[in-house]
Amino acid sequence: MNRGTSLRLLGAAVAVLVAGGPVAAEDAIVVVATTGMIADVAAEVAGPCAEVEALIGPGLDPHLYQASASDVARLGRADAILFSGLGLEGQLGAVLDRLGRTRPTLAVAEAAVPEDRLIPVQAVGGVDPHVWMDPALWGGIAPVIAGFLGDIVPQCADDMSARAQAYREQTEALAEWVAEAITTIPEERRTLVTAHDAFGYYARAYGLEEVGIQGISTDAEASVADIRATAALVVEAAVPAIFVETTINPRTVEAVIEAARVRGHDVALGGNLYSDAMGEEGTPGGTYLGMIYENTRTIVTALGGELPPLPVALSGWASEWELPAG
């Protein structure tokens, strides 16, 4: 699919909604997003004008996700579809391309993130799709989604634009908070070892060295050579902790820990990180802001840093989850 938007607006859907005035709950459009990271932002931007659903839920890997017949039907009933693009939804690509010919479809990361901010990956001849790991970049999808949905529900366009601006201010505040938190980690401990290369944008933004046992995608198991090489690096850099991911079997991380122990270095299991999916609904990690917050809390604590208070700009979100804010 071409970079950016495949805009094929359905006239019938638009005609129902352009009568003017507030959108009643029963008239809200249905938007299906592939991942929770997209769905959460879209729901914040759309407000009452759309019912936003995530196709791929907590603990599921979008790299490997295969659409069921019910998934295809669900996408087919949507008034609009949002996906990340950049190769993230590899096995869903053909389905998304086909549906994009008949309904409004937007590749949010491709539309929002400038090409010069993408991380190239020579091994796969493409780019790293995990752009949500940098909240300063991911916040850019909010106004893009607002513009896209505002074309479908024009009476909501101004409200969506305002919501998008407010949300982007939150992601910018979060990005500044993460930067402050990471600087509390001793410099010699700023190596982030995870199950796969999902944290490149996070590491680049905050001055960490990222090491993934697997590559960008999870469609192949880590090899014995991968485990040995990672263990050697962990020992050489005296890495204090390494991390598992909620969408990946922890056995490769456990193998690295054991291989490092054999070499005489005890490395701790630092905790679970959200990488390709958010946490469970009804938890802080079930929101995009919370995903980044909880990842940062886990990383900073395990590597020997201290968390600063959350900024005032995030006080509303923090209050909802009973978290301390400055």
C-alpha positions in Angstrom: 0.0 0.0 0.0 1.3 3.5 -0.8 2.8 5.6 1.9 0.2 7.6 3.9 -3.5 7.4 3.2 -5.6 5.3 1.0 -8.7 7.5 1.1 -11.7 6.0 -0.6 -14.5 7.5 1.4 -17.8 5.7 1.4 -20.5 8.1 0.3 -23.3 6.3 2.1 -21.4 6.4 5.4 -20.7 10.1 5.0 -24.2 11.0 3.9 -25.6 9.6 7.2 -23.4 11.8 9.3 -23.1 15.2 7.6 -26.5 16.4 8.6 -24.9 18.7 11.1 -25.0 19.1 14.9 -23.7 16.7 17.6 -23.3 13.1 16.7 -25.6 10.9 18.7 -24.2 7.7 20.1 -26.1 5.6 17.7 -24.7 7.6 14.8 -21.0 7.4 15.9 -18.9 5.8 13.2 -17.2 2.5 13.8 -13.4 2.6 13.5 -11.3 -0.5 13.7 -7.6 -0.1 14.4 -5.1 -3.0 14.1 -3.3 -2.4 17.4 -4.1 -1.0 20.8 -1.5 1.7 20.5 -3.5 3.2 17.5 -6.9 2.5 18.9 -6.2 4.3 22.2 -5.0 7.5 20.5 -7.9 7.3 18.0 -10.4 7.0 20.8 -8.9 10.0 22.6 -9.1 12.0 19.4 -12.5 10.9 18.2 -14.4 11.3 21.5 -18.1 10.6 21.1 -17.9 10.8 17.3 -16.5 7.3 16.9 -16.6 3.9 18.5 -13.0 2.7 18.2 -12.1 -1.0 18.4 -8.7 -2.7 18.5 -8.3 -5.8 16.3 -5.2 -7.2 18.0 -5.5 -7.3 21.7 -3.1 -7.5 24.7 -0.4 -10.1 24.5 -0.8 -10.7 20.8 2.0 -10.1 18.3 1.0 -8.0 15.2 4.1 -9.3 13.3 2.6 -12.8 13.3 -1.2 -12.0 13.6 -3.4 -13.8 11.1 -6.9 -12.5 10.5 -9.7 -15.0 11.2 -12.9 -15.0 9.2 -14.6 -13.0 12.0 -11.7 -10.4 11.9 -12.2 -9.9 8.2 -15.9 -9.5 8.7 -15.3 -7.0 11.5 -13.0 -5.0 9.3 -15.5 -5.2 6.5 -18.2 -3.7 8.7 -16.0 -0.8 9.8 -16.7 2.8 8.6 -12.9 3.4 8.7 -9.8 1.3 9.3 -6.5 2.5 11.0 -3.3 0.5 10.8 0.3 1.3 11.5 2.0 0.3 8.2 5.8 0.2 7.7 5.5 -3.5 7.5 4.3 -4.1 11.1 1.1 -5.9 10.2 2.9 -8.2 7.7 0.4 -11.0 7.5 -2.5 -8.7 7.6 -1.2 -6.6 4.7 -3.1 -8.3 1.9 -6.4 -8.0 3.8 -5.8 -4.4 4.6 -4.9 -3.6 1.0 -8.1 -5.3 -0.3 -10.4 -3.5 2.2 -8.7 -0.2 1.4 -10.2 -0.3 -2.0 -13.8 0.0 -0.6 -13.5 2.0 2.6 -11.5 4.8 4.2 -8.1 3.3 5.3 -5.2 5.1 6.9 -1.6 3.9 7.6 -1.0 6.2 10.5 2.7 5.7 11.1 3.4 6.1 7.4 1.3 9.2 7.2 2.6 10.9 10.4 6.3 10.0 10.8 8.8 11.8 8.5 10.9 9.4 6.5 14.1 10.9 7.9 13.0 10.0 11.4 12.5 6.3 10.5 15.2 3.8 11.5 16.4 1.7 8.5 17.0 -2.0 8.9 19.3 -3.4 6.3 18.7 -7.0 7.3 15.1 -6.8 6.1 15.5 -4.1 3.5 13.0 -1.9 5.2 12.5 0.2 8.3 11.9 -0.4 12.0 8.0 -0.2 12.4 8.1 0.3 16.2 7.7 4.1 16.1 5.3 4.2 19.0 8.2 3.6 21.3 9.1 7.3 20.9 6.2 9.3 22.3 7.4 12.5 20.6 7.0 10.7 17.3 3.8 8.8 18.1 2.0 11.9 19.2 2.2 13.0 15.6 -0.5 10.5 14.7 -3.1 12.3 16.7 -3.6 15.3 14.3 -3.3 12.9 11.3 -6.1 10.8 12.7 -8.1 13.9 13.5 -7.9 15.1 9.9 -8.7 11.7 8.5 -11.8 11.1 10.7 -12.8 14.7 10.4 -13.3 14.2 6.6 -15.7 11.4 7.4 -17.6 13.2 10.2 -17.1 16.8 9.3 -19.3 18.2 12.1 -16.8 16.7 14.5 -13.7 18.0 12.8 -13.1 21.0 15.0 -13.6 19.1 18.2 -11.3 16.3 17.0 -8.6 18.8 16.1 -8.7 20.3 19.6 -8.6 16.8 21.1 -5.6 15.9 19.0 -3.7 19.0 20.0 -4.4 18.3 23.7 -3.3 14.7 23.3 -0.1 15.7 21.5 0.7 18.1 24.4 0.4 15.0 26.7 2.8 12.9 24.6 5.3 15.7 24.5 5.2 16.1 28.2 5.6 12.3 28.6 8.6 12.4 26.3 10.3 15.0 28.5 9.5 13.0 31.6 11.0 9.8 30.1 14.1 11.8 29.2 14.5 13.1 32.7 13.9 9.6 34.2 16.5 7.9 31.9 19.2 10.5 32.9 19.0 9.1 36.5 20.4 5.7 35.3 24.2 5.6 35.8 25.8 6.0 32.4 27.6 2.6 32.6 24.2 0.9 33.0 22.4 2.4 30.1 22.2 -0.8 28.0 18.7 -2.0 27.3 18.6 -5.8 26.5 15.2 -7.1 25.4 13.7 -10.1 23.7 13.6 -8.5 20.2 14.5 -5.2 18.5 11.4 -3.3 19.4 13.0 -0.5 21.4 15.2 1.2 18.8 13.2 4.4 18.8 13.1 4.5 22.5 16.8 3.9 22.8 17.6 6.5 20.2 15.4 9.2 21.8 16.8 8.6 25.3 20.5 7.7 24.8 20.3 4.0 25.5 22.2 1.2 23.8 19.6 -1.3 22.6 20.3 -5.0 22.3 17.6 -7.3 21.0 18.1 -11.1 21.2 15.9 -11.4 18.1 15.7 -9.1 15.1 13.0 -6.5 14.2 10.3 -9.2 13.5 9.4 -12.2 15.6 8.6 -14.5 12.7 11.7 -16.6 13.5 13.1 -18.0 16.8 16.3 -16.6 18.2 19.2 -19.0 17.4 21.8 -20.4 19.8 24.3 -18.0 18.2 22.0 -15.1 19.0 21.7 -16.2 22.7 25.5 -16.7 23.0 26.3 -13.3 21.4 23.8 -11.5 23.7 25.2 -13.3 26.8 28.7 -12.3 25.9 27.7 -8.7 25.5 25.8 -8.8 28.8 28.9 -10.1 30.6 31.3 -7.7 28.9 29.1 -4.6 29.7 28.2 -5.9 33.2 24.5 -5.4 32.4 22.5 -5.6 35.7 19.2 -6.6 34.2 17.5 -7.7 31.0 13.8 -7.7 30.1 11.1 -9.9 28.7 8.2 -8.7 26.6 4.5 -9.4 27.1 4.1 -10.7 23.5 7.1 -13.0 23.4 7.9 -16.3 25.1 10.4 -15.5 27.8 12.6 -18.6 27.2 15.2 -16.8 25.1 15.7 -14.2 27.8 15.9 -16.9 30.4 18.5 -18.7 28.2 20.6 -15.5 28.0 20.4 -15.2 31.8 21.7 -18.7 32.2 24.4 -18.3 29.6 25.6 -15.2 31.4 25.6 -17.0 34.7 27.7 -19.8 33.2 30.2 -17.1 32.3 30.3 -15.8 35.9 27.9 -12.9 35.6 24.6 -12.8 37.4 22.1 -10.7 35.5 18.6 -10.1 36.9 15.3 -10.4 35.1 14.3 -6.8 35.1 10.6 -7.3 34.4 8.0 -7.3 31.7 7.9 -4.6 29.0 5.1 -3.8 26.6 6.5 -3.9 23.1 4.1 -4.9 20.3 0.9 -4.7 22.4 -0.3 -2.7 25.3 -1.5 -4.1 28.7 -4.9 -5.3 29.7 -7.9 -2.9 29.5 -8.7 -1.3 32.8 -5.0 -0.9 33.7 -2.6 2.0 33.2 -0.6 -0.2 30.7 -3.8 -0.6 28.7 -3.4 3.0 27.6 -0.7 4.3 25.3 0.5 6.8 27.9 0.6 4.1 30.5 2.4 1.7 28.3 5.3 4.1 27.9 5.1 5.1 31.6 5.2 1.5 32.9 8.0 0.5 30.5 10.0 3.5 31.7 9.3 2.7 35.4 10.4 -0.9 34.9 13.6 0.0 32.9 14.7 2.8 35.2 14.1 0.9 38.4 15.9 -2.2 37.2 18.9 -0.3 35.8 19.4 1.7 39.0 17.7 5.0 38.3 15.0 6.9 40.1 11.6 8.1 38.8 10.9 11.8 38.8 7.3 12.9 39.5 5.0 13.0 36.4 4.5 16.5 34.9 1.4 18.6 35.6 0.5 18.2 31.9 -0.2 14.5 32.7 -2.1 15.2 36.0 -5.5 14.3 34.5 -4.3 10.9 33.2 -2.2 10.3 36.4 -5.2 11.1 38.6 -7.4 8.6 36.7 -4.9 5.8 37.6 -4.0 7.2 41.0 -0.4 7.9 40.1 1.6 10.8 41.6 2.0 13.9 39.4 3.9 17.1 40.0 
